[in-house]
Amino acid sequence: MFLVVRVGMHEAKTQLSRLVALAEGGEEVVIQRSGRPVARLVAVQRRRPVAEAFGALRGEIELADDFDELPAELAEHFT
């Protein structure tokens, strides 16, 4: 669950670093002008680096010993 923080335009200008920190922490910051919402500040979703994804399941998946062998009944269709 996250919290929605509502701030006025002036406070947003003077407290931007603090508001960004709140957004990074998962809170949504709504910036208002004259009491009306005009913008929303939320954290950018971090993408996993490709290097992190490769090997993520290492040790979790097992292959049969004959995985790379072509069954005889299938091989006859390729000769």
mmCIF file of the N, C-alpha and C atoms, coordinates in Angstrom:
data_MODEL
# 
_entry.id   MODEL 
# 
loop_
_atom_site.group_PDB 
_atom_site.id 
_atom_site.type_symbol 
_atom_site.label_atom_id 
_atom_site.label_alt_id 
_atom_site.label_comp_id 
_atom_site.label_asym_id 
_atom_site.label_entity_id 
_atom_site.label_seq_id 
_atom_site.pdbx_PDB_ins_code 
_atom_site.Cartn_x 
_atom_site.Cartn_y 
_atom_site.Cartn_z 
_atom_site.occupancy 
_atom_site.B_iso_or_equiv 
_atom_site.pdbx_formal_charge 
_atom_site.auth_seq_id 
_atom_site.auth_comp_id 
_atom_site.auth_asym_id 
_atom_site.auth_atom_id 
_atom_site.pdbx_PDB_model_num 
ATOM 1   N N  . MET A 1 1  ? 0.849  -1.182  0.000   1.00 0.00 ? 1  MET A N  1 
ATOM 2   C CA . MET A 1 1  ? 0.000  0.000   0.000   1.00 0.00 ? 1  MET A CA 1 
ATOM 3   C C  . MET A 1 1  ? 0.891  1.242   0.000   1.00 0.00 ? 1  MET A C  1 
ATOM 4   N N  . PHE A 1 2  ? 0.489  2.251   -0.746  1.00 0.00 ? 2  PHE A N  1 
ATOM 5   C CA . PHE A 1 2  ? 1.280  3.466   -0.790  1.00 0.00 ? 2  PHE A CA 1 
ATOM 6   C C  . PHE A 1 2  ? 0.422  4.653   -0.394  1.00 0.00 ? 2  PHE A C  1 
ATOM 7   N N  . LEU A 1 3  ? 1.091  5.711   -0.064  1.00 0.00 ? 3  LEU A N  1 
ATOM 8   C CA . LEU A 1 3  ? 0.443  6.915   0.403   1.00 0.00 ? 3  LEU A CA 1 
ATOM 9   C C  . LEU A 1 3  ? 0.453  7.959   -0.718  1.00 0.00 ? 3  LEU A C  1 
ATOM 10  N N  . VAL A 1 4  ? -0.611 8.712   -0.835  1.00 0.00 ? 4  VAL A N  1 
ATOM 11  C CA . VAL A 1 4  ? -0.649 9.807   -1.802  1.00 0.00 ? 4  VAL A CA 1 
ATOM 12  C C  . VAL A 1 4  ? -0.413 11.099  -1.031  1.00 0.00 ? 4  VAL A C  1 
ATOM 13  N N  . VAL A 1 5  ? 0.632  11.815  -1.423  1.00 0.00 ? 5  VAL A N  1 
ATOM 14  C CA . VAL A 1 5  ? 0.980  13.090  -0.790  1.00 0.00 ? 5  VAL A CA 1 
ATOM 15  C C  . VAL A 1 5  ? 0.550  14.197  -1.738  1.00 0.00 ? 5  VAL A C  1 
ATOM 16  N N  . ARG A 1 6  ? -0.216 15.135  -1.230  1.00 0.00 ? 6  ARG A N  1 
ATOM 17  C CA . ARG A 1 6  ? -0.675 16.257  -2.057  1.00 0.00 ? 6  ARG A CA 1 
ATOM 18  C C  . ARG A 1 6  ? 0.039  17.525  -1.601  1.00 0.00 ? 6  ARG A C  1 
ATOM 19  N N  . VAL A 1 7  ? 0.628  18.224  -2.566  1.00 0.00 ? 7  VAL A N  1 
ATOM 20  C CA . VAL A 1 7  ? 1.362  19.455  -2.245  1.00 0.00 ? 7  VAL A CA 1 
ATOM 21  C C  . VAL A 1 7  ? 1.003  20.541  -3.247  1.00 0.00 ? 7  VAL A C  1 
ATOM 22  N N  . GLY A 1 8  ? 1.148  21.772  -2.817  1.00 0.00 ? 8  GLY A N  1 
ATOM 23  C CA . GLY A 1 8  ? 0.927  22.901  -3.704  1.00 0.00 ? 8  GLY A CA 1 
ATOM 24  C C  . GLY A 1 8  ? 2.137  23.124  -4.599  1.00 0.00 ? 8  GLY A C  1 
ATOM 25  N N  . MET A 1 9  ? 1.958  23.912  -5.633  1.00 0.00 ? 9  MET A N  1 
ATOM 26  C CA . MET A 1 9  ? 3.010  24.192  -6.596  1.00 0.00 ? 9  MET A CA 1 
ATOM 27  C C  . MET A 1 9  ? 4.239  24.820  -5.933  1.00 0.00 ? 9  MET A C  1 
ATOM 28  N N  . HIS A 1 10 ? 4.028  25.793  -5.049  1.00 0.00 ? 10 HIS A N  1 
ATOM 29  C CA . HIS A 1 10 ? 5.149  26.463  -4.388  1.00 0.00 ? 10 HIS A CA 1 
ATOM 30  C C  . HIS A 1 10 ? 5.947  25.467  -3.547  1.00 0.00 ? 10 HIS A C  1 
ATOM 31  N N  . GLU A 1 11 ? 5.256  24.631  -2.767  1.00 0.00 ? 11 GLU A N  1 
ATOM 32  C CA . GLU A 1 11 ? 5.950  23.639  -1.951  1.00 0.00 ? 11 GLU A CA 1 
ATOM 33  C C  . GLU A 1 11 ? 6.712  22.644  -2.837  1.00 0.00 ? 11 GLU A C  1 
ATOM 34  N N  . ALA A 1 12 ? 6.120  22.265  -3.967  1.00 0.00 ? 12 ALA A N  1 
ATOM 35  C CA . ALA A 1 12 ? 6.790  21.339  -4.880  1.00 0.00 ? 12 ALA A CA 1 
ATOM 36  C C  . ALA A 1 12 ? 8.090  21.940  -5.402  1.00 0.00 ? 12 ALA A C  1 
ATOM 37  N N  . LYS A 1 13 ? 8.080  23.237  -5.690  1.00 0.00 ? 13 LYS A N  1 
ATOM 38  C CA . LYS A 1 13 ? 9.296  23.893  -6.188  1.00 0.00 ? 13 LYS A CA 1 
ATOM 39  C C  . LYS A 1 13 ? 10.371 23.970  -5.118  1.00 0.00 ? 13 LYS A C  1 
ATOM 40  N N  . THR A 1 14 ? 9.968  24.253  -3.899  1.00 0.00 ? 14 THR A N  1 
ATOM 41  C CA . THR A 1 14 ? 10.962 24.432  -2.844  1.00 0.00 ? 14 THR A CA 1 
ATOM 42  C C  . THR A 1 14 ? 11.382 23.121  -2.187  1.00 0.00 ? 14 THR A C  1 
ATOM 43  N N  . GLN A 1 15 ? 10.595 22.076  -2.320  1.00 0.00 ? 15 GLN A N  1 
ATOM 44  C CA . GLN A 1 15 ? 10.870 20.801  -1.648  1.00 0.00 ? 15 GLN A CA 1 
ATOM 45  C C  . GLN A 1 15 ? 11.042 19.639  -2.641  1.00 0.00 ? 15 GLN A C  1 
ATOM 46  N N  . LEU A 1 16 ? 11.507 19.934  -3.850  1.00 0.00 ? 16 LEU A N  1 
ATOM 47  C CA . LEU A 1 16 ? 11.572 18.908  -4.884  1.00 0.00 ? 16 LEU A CA 1 
ATOM 48  C C  . LEU A 1 16 ? 12.401 17.694  -4.464  1.00 0.00 ? 16 LEU A C  1 
ATOM 49  N N  . SER A 1 17 ? 13.559 17.905  -3.880  1.00 0.00 ? 17 SER A N  1 
ATOM 50  C CA . SER A 1 17 ? 14.407 16.773  -3.478  1.00 0.00 ? 17 SER A CA 1 
ATOM 51  C C  . SER A 1 17 ? 13.682 15.868  -2.489  1.00 0.00 ? 17 SER A C  1 
ATOM 52  N N  . ARG A 1 18 ? 13.011 16.448  -1.520  1.00 0.00 ? 18 ARG A N  1 
ATOM 53  C CA . ARG A 1 18 ? 12.272 15.663  -0.527  1.00 0.00 ? 18 ARG A CA 1 
ATOM 54  C C  . ARG A 1 18 ? 11.121 14.905  -1.190  1.00 0.00 ? 18 ARG A C  1 
ATOM 55  N N  . LEU A 1 19 ? 10.436 15.547  -2.116  1.00 0.00 ? 19 LEU A N  1 
ATOM 56  C CA . LEU A 1 19 ? 9.307  14.902  -2.802  1.00 0.00 ? 19 LEU A CA 1 
ATOM 57  C C  . LEU A 1 19 ? 9.779  13.763  -3.701  1.00 0.00 ? 19 LEU A C  1 
ATOM 58  N N  . VAL A 1 20 ? 10.923 13.931  -4.342  1.00 0.00 ? 20 VAL A N  1 
ATOM 59  C CA . VAL A 1 20 ? 11.492 12.854  -5.163  1.00 0.00 ? 20 VAL A CA 1 
ATOM 60  C C  . VAL A 1 20 ? 11.848 11.673  -4.267  1.00 0.00 ? 20 VAL A C  1 
ATOM 61  N N  . ALA A 1 21 ? 12.410 11.949  -3.105  1.00 0.00 ? 21 ALA A N  1 
ATOM 62  C CA . ALA A 1 21 ? 12.743 10.870  -2.164  1.00 0.00 ? 21 ALA A CA 1 
ATOM 63  C C  . ALA A 1 21 ? 11.483 10.122  -1.733  1.00 0.00 ? 21 ALA A C  1 
ATOM 64  N N  . LEU A 1 22 ? 10.397 10.839  -1.510  1.00 0.00 ? 22 LEU A N  1 
ATOM 65  C CA . LEU A 1 22 ? 9.130  10.187  -1.165  1.00 0.00 ? 22 LEU A CA 1 
ATOM 66  C C  . LEU A 1 22 ? 8.663  9.286   -2.304  1.00 0.00 ? 22 LEU A C  1 
ATOM 67  N N  . ALA A 1 23 ? 8.758  9.792   -3.533  1.00 0.00 ? 23 ALA A N  1 
ATOM 68  C CA . ALA A 1 23 ? 8.349  8.997   -4.698  1.00 0.00 ? 23 ALA A CA 1 
ATOM 69  C C  . ALA A 1 23 ? 9.224  7.758   -4.827  1.00 0.00 ? 23 ALA A C  1 
ATOM 70  N N  . GLU A 1 24 ? 10.517 7.905   -4.628  1.00 0.00 ? 24 GLU A N  1 
ATOM 71  C CA . GLU A 1 24 ? 11.422 6.752   -4.690  1.00 0.00 ? 24 GLU A CA 1 
ATOM 72  C C  . GLU A 1 24 ? 11.058 5.711   -3.635  1.00 0.00 ? 24 GLU A C  1 
ATOM 73  N N  . GLY A 1 25 ? 10.521 6.165   -2.528  1.00 0.00 ? 25 GLY A N  1 
ATOM 74  C CA . GLY A 1 25 ? 10.114 5.260   -1.453  1.00 0.00 ? 25 GLY A CA 1 
ATOM 75  C C  . GLY A 1 25 ? 8.764  4.622   -1.680  1.00 0.00 ? 25 GLY A C  1 
ATOM 76  N N  . GLY A 1 26 ? 8.141  4.895   -2.828  1.00 0.00 ? 26 GLY A N  1 
ATOM 77  C CA . GLY A 1 26 ? 6.876  4.247   -3.168  1.00 0.00 ? 26 GLY A CA 1 
ATOM 78  C C  . GLY A 1 26 ? 5.645  5.110   -2.991  1.00 0.00 ? 26 GLY A C  1 
ATOM 79  N N  . GLU A 1 27 ? 5.828  6.323   -2.526  1.00 0.00 ? 27 GLU A N  1 
ATOM 80  C CA . GLU A 1 27 ? 4.670  7.196   -2.359  1.00 0.00 ? 27 GLU A CA 1 
ATOM 81  C C  . GLU A 1 27 ? 4.391  7.960   -3.653  1.00 0.00 ? 27 GLU A C  1 
ATOM 82  N N  . GLU A 1 28 ? 3.143  8.297   -3.865  1.00 0.00 ? 28 GLU A N  1 
ATOM 83  C CA . GLU A 1 28 ? 2.749  9.081   -5.026  1.00 0.00 ? 28 GLU A CA 1 
ATOM 84  C C  . GLU A 1 28 ? 2.570  10.523  -4.572  1.00 0.00 ? 28 GLU A C  1 
ATOM 85  N N  . VAL A 1 29 ? 3.178  11.446  -5.287  1.00 0.00 ? 29 VAL A N  1 
ATOM 86  C CA . VAL A 1 29 ? 3.087  12.859  -4.938  1.00 0.00 ? 29 VAL A CA 1 
ATOM 87  C C  . VAL A 1 29 ? 2.232  13.549  -6.001  1.00 0.00 ? 29 VAL A C  1 
ATOM 88  N N  . VAL A 1 30 ? 1.147  14.160  -5.572  1.00 0.00 ? 30 VAL A N  1 
ATOM 89  C CA . VAL A 1 30 ? 0.271  14.889  -6.485  1.00 0.00 ? 30 VAL A CA 1 
ATOM 90  C C  . VAL A 1 30 ? 0.517  16.382  -6.269  1.00 0.00 ? 30 VAL A C  1 
ATOM 91  N N  . ILE A 1 31 ? 0.859  17.062  -7.346  1.00 0.00 ? 31 ILE A N  1 
ATOM 92  C CA . ILE A 1 31 ? 1.128  18.505  -7.279  1.00 0.00 ? 31 ILE A CA 1 
ATOM 93  C C  . ILE A 1 31 ? -0.129 19.234  -7.717  1.00 0.00 ? 31 ILE A C  1 
ATOM 94  N N  . GLN A 1 32 ? -0.526 20.196  -6.887  1.00 0.00 ? 32 GLN A N  1 
ATOM 95  C CA . GLN A 1 32 ? -1.773 20.927  -7.140  1.00 0.00 ? 32 GLN A CA 1 
ATOM 96  C C  . GLN A 1 32 ? -1.496 22.394  -7.426  1.00 0.00 ? 32 GLN A C  1 
ATOM 97  N N  . ARG A 1 33 ? -2.351 22.977  -8.227  1.00 0.00 ? 33 ARG A N  1 
ATOM 98  C CA . ARG A 1 33 ? -2.317 24.424  -8.476  1.00 0.00 ? 33 ARG A CA 1 
ATOM 99  C C  . ARG A 1 33 ? -3.706 24.937  -8.130  1.00 0.00 ? 33 ARG A C  1 
ATOM 100 N N  . SER A 1 34 ? -3.758 25.850  -7.196  1.00 0.00 ? 34 SER A N  1 
ATOM 101 C CA . SER A 1 34 ? -5.036 26.404  -6.725  1.00 0.00 ? 34 SER A CA 1 
ATOM 102 C C  . SER A 1 34 ? -5.977 25.289  -6.268  1.00 0.00 ? 34 SER A C  1 
ATOM 103 N N  . GLY A 1 35 ? -5.404 24.278  -5.616  1.00 0.00 ? 35 GLY A N  1 
ATOM 104 C CA . GLY A 1 35 ? -6.224 23.191  -5.074  1.00 0.00 ? 35 GLY A CA 1 
ATOM 105 C C  . GLY A 1 35 ? -6.629 22.110  -6.056  1.00 0.00 ? 35 GLY A C  1 
ATOM 106 N N  . ARG A 1 36 ? -6.240 22.281  -7.328  1.00 0.00 ? 36 ARG A N  1 
ATOM 107 C CA . ARG A 1 36 ? -6.602 21.284  -8.348  1.00 0.00 ? 36 ARG A CA 1 
ATOM 108 C C  . ARG A 1 36 ? -5.362 20.488  -8.751  1.00 0.00 ? 36 ARG A C  1 
ATOM 109 N N  . PRO A 1 37 ? -5.443 19.153  -8.785  1.00 0.00 ? 37 PRO A N  1 
ATOM 110 C CA . PRO A 1 37 ? -4.300 18.333  -9.192  1.00 0.00 ? 37 PRO A CA 1 
ATOM 111 C C  . PRO A 1 37 ? -3.899 18.641  -10.633 1.00 0.00 ? 37 PRO A C  1 
ATOM 112 N N  . VAL A 1 38 ? -2.596 18.852  -10.853 1.00 0.00 ? 38 VAL A N  1 
ATOM 113 C CA . VAL A 1 38 ? -2.108 19.138  -12.207 1.00 0.00 ? 38 VAL A CA 1 
ATOM 114 C C  . VAL A 1 38 ? -0.984 18.200  -12.644 1.00 0.00 ? 38 VAL A C  1 
ATOM 115 N N  . ALA A 1 39 ? -0.324 17.540  -11.686 1.00 0.00 ? 39 ALA A N  1 
ATOM 116 C CA . ALA A 1 39 ? 0.783  16.644  -12.044 1.00 0.00 ? 39 ALA A CA 1 
ATOM 117 C C  . ALA A 1 39 ? 0.930  15.573  -10.965 1.00 0.00 ? 39 ALA A C  1 
ATOM 118 N N  . ARG A 1 40 ? 1.560  14.486  -11.373 1.00 0.00 ? 40 ARG A N  1 
ATOM 119 C CA . ARG A 1 40 ? 1.805  13.384  -10.442 1.00 0.00 ? 40 ARG A CA 1 
ATOM 120 C C  . ARG A 1 40 ? 3.281  13.007  -10.518 1.00 0.00 ? 40 ARG A C  1 
ATOM 121 N N  . LEU A 1 41 ? 3.908  12.851  -9.374  1.00 0.00 ? 41 LEU A N  1 
ATOM 122 C CA . LEU A 1 41 ? 5.319  12.472  -9.301  1.00 0.00 ? 41 LEU A CA 1 
ATOM 123 C C  . LEU A 1 41 ? 5.388  11.058  -8.741  1.00 0.00 ? 41 LEU A C  1 
ATOM 124 N N  . VAL A 1 42 ? 5.901  10.143  -9.553  1.00 0.00 ? 42 VAL A N  1 
ATOM 125 C CA . VAL A 1 42 ? 6.041  8.742   -9.134  1.00 0.00 ? 42 VAL A CA 1 
ATOM 126 C C  . VAL A 1 42 ? 7.432  8.265   -9.522  1.00 0.00 ? 42 VAL A C  1 
ATOM 127 N N  . ALA A 1 43 ? 7.903  7.223   -8.870  1.00 0.00 ? 43 ALA A N  1 
ATOM 128 C CA . ALA A 1 43 ? 9.223  6.676   -9.172  1.00 0.00 ? 43 ALA A CA 1 
ATOM 129 C C  . ALA A 1 43 ? 9.205  5.959   -10.519 1.00 0.00 ? 43 ALA A C  1 
ATOM 130 N N  . VAL A 1 44 ? 10.313 5.994   -11.200 1.00 0.00 ? 44 VAL A N  1 
ATOM 131 C CA . VAL A 1 44 ? 10.489 5.257   -12.445 1.00 0.00 ? 44 VAL A CA 1 
ATOM 132 C C  . VAL A 1 44 ? 10.757 3.800   -12.077 1.00 0.00 ? 44 VAL A C  1 
ATOM 133 N N  . GLN A 1 45 ? 10.064 2.887   -12.741 1.00 0.00 ? 45 GLN A N  1 
ATOM 134 C CA . GLN A 1 45 ? 10.273 1.474   -12.468 1.00 0.00 ? 45 GLN A CA 1 
ATOM 135 C C  . GLN A 1 45 ? 11.618 1.051   -13.018 1.00 0.00 ? 45 GLN A C  1 
ATOM 136 N N  . ARG A 1 46 ? 12.441 0.474   -12.170 1.00 0.00 ? 46 ARG A N  1 
ATOM 137 C CA . ARG A 1 46 ? 13.783 0.036   -12.552 1.00 0.00 ? 46 ARG A CA 1 
ATOM 138 C C  . ARG A 1 46 ? 13.694 -1.258  -13.341 1.00 0.00 ? 46 ARG A C  1 
ATOM 139 N N  . ARG A 1 47 ? 14.373 -1.301  -14.459 1.00 0.00 ? 47 ARG A N  1 
ATOM 140 C CA . ARG A 1 47 ? 14.437 -2.517  -15.265 1.00 0.00 ? 47 ARG A CA 1 
ATOM 141 C C  . ARG A 1 47 ? 15.612 -3.355  -14.802 1.00 0.00 ? 47 ARG A C  1 
ATOM 142 N N  . ARG A 1 48 ? 15.436 -4.666  -14.834 1.00 0.00 ? 48 ARG A N  1 
ATOM 143 C CA . ARG A 1 48 ? 16.536 -5.559  -14.481 1.00 0.00 ? 48 ARG A CA 1 
ATOM 144 C C  . ARG A 1 48 ? 17.542 -5.572  -15.618 1.00 0.00 ? 48 ARG A C  1 
ATOM 145 N N  . PRO A 1 49 ? 18.818 -5.413  -15.304 1.00 0.00 ? 49 PRO A N  1 
ATOM 146 C CA . PRO A 1 49 ? 19.835 -5.521  -16.352 1.00 0.00 ? 49 PRO A CA 1 
ATOM 147 C C  . PRO A 1 49 ? 19.812 -6.920  -16.957 1.00 0.00 ? 49 PRO A C  1 
ATOM 148 N N  . VAL A 1 50 ? 20.116 -7.015  -18.236 1.00 0.00 ? 50 VAL A N  1 
ATOM 149 C CA . VAL A 1 50 ? 20.108 -8.304  -18.919 1.00 0.00 ? 50 VAL A CA 1 
ATOM 150 C C  . VAL A 1 50 ? 21.045 -9.279  -18.227 1.00 0.00 ? 50 VAL A C  1 
ATOM 151 N N  . ALA A 1 51 ? 22.195 -8.804  -17.787 1.00 0.00 ? 51 ALA A N  1 
ATOM 152 C CA . ALA A 1 51 ? 23.163 -9.683  -17.126 1.00 0.00 ? 51 ALA A CA 1 
ATOM 153 C C  . ALA A 1 51 ? 22.567 -10.306 -15.867 1.00 0.00 ? 51 ALA A C  1 
ATOM 154 N N  . GLU A 1 52 ? 21.677 -9.596  -15.202 1.00 0.00 ? 52 GLU A N  1 
ATOM 155 C CA . GLU A 1 52 ? 21.029 -10.103 -14.000 1.00 0.00 ? 52 GLU A CA 1 
ATOM 156 C C  . GLU A 1 52 ? 20.027 -11.202 -14.340 1.00 0.00 ? 52 GLU A C  1 
ATOM 157 N N  . ALA A 1 53 ? 19.387 -11.085 -15.499 1.00 0.00 ? 53 ALA A N  1 
ATOM 158 C CA . ALA A 1 53 ? 18.370 -12.054 -15.896 1.00 0.00 ? 53 ALA A CA 1 
ATOM 159 C C  . ALA A 1 53 ? 18.989 -13.368 -16.360 1.00 0.00 ? 53 ALA A C  1 
ATOM 160 N N  . PHE A 1 54 ? 20.110 -13.305 -17.075 1.00 0.00 ? 54 PHE A N  1 
ATOM 161 C CA . PHE A 1 54 ? 20.765 -14.525 -17.533 1.00 0.00 ? 54 PHE A CA 1 
ATOM 162 C C  . PHE A 1 54 ? 21.272 -15.303 -16.333 1.00 0.00 ? 54 PHE A C  1 
ATOM 163 N N  . GLY A 1 55 ? 20.944 -16.560 -16.295 1.00 0.00 ? 55 GLY A N  1 
ATOM 164 C CA . GLY A 1 55 ? 21.402 -17.420 -15.212 1.00 0.00 ? 55 GLY A CA 1 
ATOM 165 C C  . GLY A 1 55 ? 20.554 -17.318 -13.961 1.00 0.00 ? 55 GLY A C  1 
ATOM 166 N N  . ALA A 1 56 ? 19.458 -16.592 -14.016 1.00 0.00 ? 56 ALA A N  1 
ATOM 167 C CA . ALA A 1 56 ? 18.621 -16.423 -12.837 1.00 0.00 ? 56 ALA A CA 1 
ATOM 168 C C  . ALA A 1 56 ? 18.046 -17.751 -12.351 1.00 0.00 ? 56 ALA A C  1 
ATOM 169 N N  . LEU A 1 57 ? 17.853 -18.702 -13.258 1.00 0.00 ? 57 LEU A N  1 
ATOM 170 C CA . LEU A 1 57 ? 17.297 -20.005 -12.874 1.00 0.00 ? 57 LEU A CA 1 
ATOM 171 C C  . LEU A 1 57 ? 18.356 -21.098 -12.806 1.00 0.00 ? 57 LEU A C  1 
ATOM 172 N N  . ARG A 1 58 ? 19.613 -20.709 -12.819 1.00 0.00 ? 58 ARG A N  1 
ATOM 173 C CA . ARG A 1 58 ? 20.691 -21.700 -12.759 1.00 0.00 ? 58 ARG A CA 1 
ATOM 174 C C  . ARG A 1 58 ? 20.515 -22.556 -11.506 1.00 0.00 ? 58 ARG A C  1 
ATOM 175 N N  . GLY A 1 59 ? 20.547 -23.867 -11.707 1.00 0.00 ? 59 GLY A N  1 
ATOM 176 C CA . GLY A 1 59 ? 20.381 -24.795 -10.598 1.00 0.00 ? 59 GLY A CA 1 
ATOM 177 C C  . GLY A 1 59 ? 18.940 -25.122 -10.287 1.00 0.00 ? 59 GLY A C  1 
ATOM 178 N N  . GLU A 1 60 ? 18.000 -24.461 -10.949 1.00 0.00 ? 60 GLU A N  1 
ATOM 179 C CA . GLU A 1 60 ? 16.574 -24.673 -10.702 1.00 0.00 ? 60 GLU A CA 1 
ATOM 180 C C  . GLU A 1 60 ? 15.927 -25.576 -11.753 1.00 0.00 ? 60 GLU A C  1 
ATOM 181 N N  . ILE A 1 61 ? 16.572 -25.715 -12.913 1.00 0.00 ? 61 ILE A N  1 
ATOM 182 C CA . ILE A 1 61 ? 15.991 -26.478 -14.018 1.00 0.00 ? 61 ILE A CA 1 
ATOM 183 C C  . ILE A 1 61 ? 16.862 -27.695 -14.283 1.00 0.00 ? 61 ILE A C  1 
ATOM 184 N N  . GLU A 1 62 ? 16.234 -28.844 -14.425 1.00 0.00 ? 62 GLU A N  1 
ATOM 185 C CA . GLU A 1 62 ? 16.956 -30.069 -14.738 1.00 0.00 ? 62 GLU A CA 1 
ATOM 186 C C  . GLU A 1 62 ? 16.506 -30.589 -16.090 1.00 0.00 ? 62 GLU A C  1 
ATOM 187 N N  . LEU A 1 63 ? 17.455 -31.050 -16.894 1.00 0.00 ? 63 LEU A N  1 
ATOM 188 C CA . LEU A 1 63 ? 17.155 -31.631 -18.197 1.00 0.00 ? 63 LEU A CA 1 
ATOM 189 C C  . LEU A 1 63 ? 17.400 -33.134 -18.133 1.00 0.00 ? 63 LEU A C  1 
ATOM 190 N N  . ALA A 1 64 ? 16.615 -33.873 -18.875 1.00 0.00 ? 64 ALA A N  1 
ATOM 191 C CA . ALA A 1 64 ? 16.801 -35.323 -18.934 1.00 0.00 ? 64 ALA A CA 1 
ATOM 192 C C  . ALA A 1 64 ? 18.158 -35.629 -19.564 1.00 0.00 ? 64 ALA A C  1 
ATOM 193 N N  . ASP A 1 65 ? 18.746 -36.754 -19.183 1.00 0.00 ? 65 ASP A N  1 
ATOM 194 C CA . ASP A 1 65 ? 20.052 -37.147 -19.708 1.00 0.00 ? 65 ASP A CA 1 
ATOM 195 C C  . ASP A 1 65 ? 20.032 -37.289 -21.229 1.00 0.00 ? 65 ASP A C  1 
ATOM 196 N N  . ASP A 1 66 ? 18.892 -37.695 -21.783 1.00 0.00 ? 66 ASP A N  1 
ATOM 197 C CA . ASP A 1 66 ? 18.788 -37.893 -23.232 1.00 0.00 ? 66 ASP A CA 1 
ATOM 198 C C  . ASP A 1 66 ? 18.144 -36.697 -23.935 1.00 0.00 ? 66 ASP A C  1 
ATOM 199 N N  . PHE A 1 67 ? 18.204 -35.526 -23.330 1.00 0.00 ? 67 PHE A N  1 
ATOM 200 C CA . PHE A 1 67 ? 17.548 -34.331 -23.866 1.00 0.00 ? 67 PHE A CA 1 
ATOM 201 C C  . PHE A 1 67 ? 17.937 -34.038 -25.310 1.00 0.00 ? 67 PHE A C  1 
ATOM 202 N N  . ASP A 1 68 ? 19.221 -34.158 -25.640 1.00 0.00 ? 68 ASP A N  1 
ATOM 203 C CA . ASP A 1 68 ? 19.686 -33.782 -26.974 1.00 0.00 ? 68 ASP A CA 1 
ATOM 204 C C  . ASP A 1 68 ? 19.753 -34.957 -27.944 1.00 0.00 ? 68 ASP A C  1 
ATOM 205 N N  . GLU A 1 69 ? 19.157 -36.082 -27.590 1.00 0.00 ? 69 GLU A N  1 
ATOM 206 C CA . GLU A 1 69 ? 19.117 -37.236 -28.489 1.00 0.00 ? 69 GLU A CA 1 
ATOM 207 C C  . GLU A 1 69 ? 17.787 -37.255 -29.226 1.00 0.00 ? 69 GLU A C  1 
ATOM 208 N N  . LEU A 1 70 ? 17.854 -37.495 -30.525 1.00 0.00 ? 70 LEU A N  1 
ATOM 209 C CA . LEU A 1 70 ? 16.656 -37.553 -31.348 1.00 0.00 ? 70 LEU A CA 1 
ATOM 210 C C  . LEU A 1 70 ? 16.103 -38.977 -31.334 1.00 0.00 ? 70 LEU A C  1 
ATOM 211 N N  . PRO A 1 71 ? 14.869 -39.186 -30.921 1.00 0.00 ? 71 PRO A N  1 
ATOM 212 C CA . PRO A 1 71 ? 14.286 -40.520 -30.900 1.00 0.00 ? 71 PRO A CA 1 
ATOM 213 C C  . PRO A 1 71 ? 14.282 -41.147 -32.300 1.00 0.00 ? 71 PRO A C  1 
ATOM 214 N N  . ALA A 1 72 ? 14.526 -42.456 -32.377 1.00 0.00 ? 72 ALA A N  1 
ATOM 215 C CA . ALA A 1 72 ? 14.629 -43.167 -33.648 1.00 0.00 ? 72 ALA A CA 1 
ATOM 216 C C  . ALA A 1 72 ? 13.374 -42.996 -34.489 1.00 0.00 ? 72 ALA A C  1 
ATOM 217 N N  . GLU A 1 73 ? 12.197 -43.074 -33.880 1.00 0.00 ? 73 GLU A N  1 
ATOM 218 C CA . GLU A 1 73 ? 10.953 -42.938 -34.655 1.00 0.00 ? 73 GLU A CA 1 
ATOM 219 C C  . GLU A 1 73 ? 10.781 -41.539 -35.249 1.00 0.00 ? 73 GLU A C  1 
ATOM 220 N N  . LEU A 1 74 ? 11.409 -40.565 -34.690 1.00 0.00 ? 74 LEU A N  1 
ATOM 221 C CA . LEU A 1 74 ? 11.356 -39.216 -35.253 1.00 0.00 ? 74 LEU A CA 1 
ATOM 222 C C  . LEU A 1 74 ? 12.476 -39.041 -36.285 1.00 0.00 ? 74 LEU A C  1 
ATOM 223 N N  . ALA A 1 75 ? 13.622 -39.610 -36.025 1.00 0.00 ? 75 ALA A N  1 
ATOM 224 C CA . ALA A 1 75 ? 14.774 -39.492 -36.927 1.00 0.00 ? 75 ALA A CA 1 
ATOM 225 C C  . ALA A 1 75 ? 14.481 -40.061 -38.295 1.00 0.00 ? 75 ALA A C  1 
ATOM 226 N N  . GLU A 1 76 ? 13.654 -41.093 -38.384 1.00 0.00 ? 76 GLU A N  1 
ATOM 227 C CA . GLU A 1 76 ? 13.352 -41.715 -39.675 1.00 0.00 ? 76 GLU A CA 1 
ATOM 228 C C  . GLU A 1 76 ? 12.620 -40.755 -40.617 1.00 0.00 ? 76 GLU A C  1 
ATOM 229 N N  . HIS A 1 77 ? 11.983 -39.751 -40.090 1.00 0.00 ? 77 HIS A N  1 
ATOM 230 C CA . HIS A 1 77 ? 11.288 -38.765 -40.925 1.00 0.00 ? 77 HIS A CA 1 
ATOM 231 C C  . HIS A 1 77 ? 12.242 -37.744 -41.547 1.00 0.00 ? 77 HIS A C  1 
ATOM 232 N N  . PHE A 1 78 ? 13.491 -37.742 -41.107 1.00 0.00 ? 78 PHE A N  1 
ATOM 233 C CA . PHE A 1 78 ? 14.478 -36.786 -41.606 1.00 0.00 ? 78 PHE A CA 1 
ATOM 234 C C  . PHE A 1 78 ? 15.534 -37.435 -42.493 1.00 0.00 ? 78 PHE A C  1 
ATOM 235 N N  . THR A 1 79 ? 15.373 -38.705 -42.824 1.00 0.00 ? 79 THR A N  1 
ATOM 236 C CA . THR A 1 79 ? 16.364 -39.375 -43.662 1.00 0.00 ? 79 THR A CA 1 
ATOM 237 C C  . THR A 1 79 ? 15.859 -39.581 -45.073 1.00 0.00 ? 79 THR A C  1 
# 
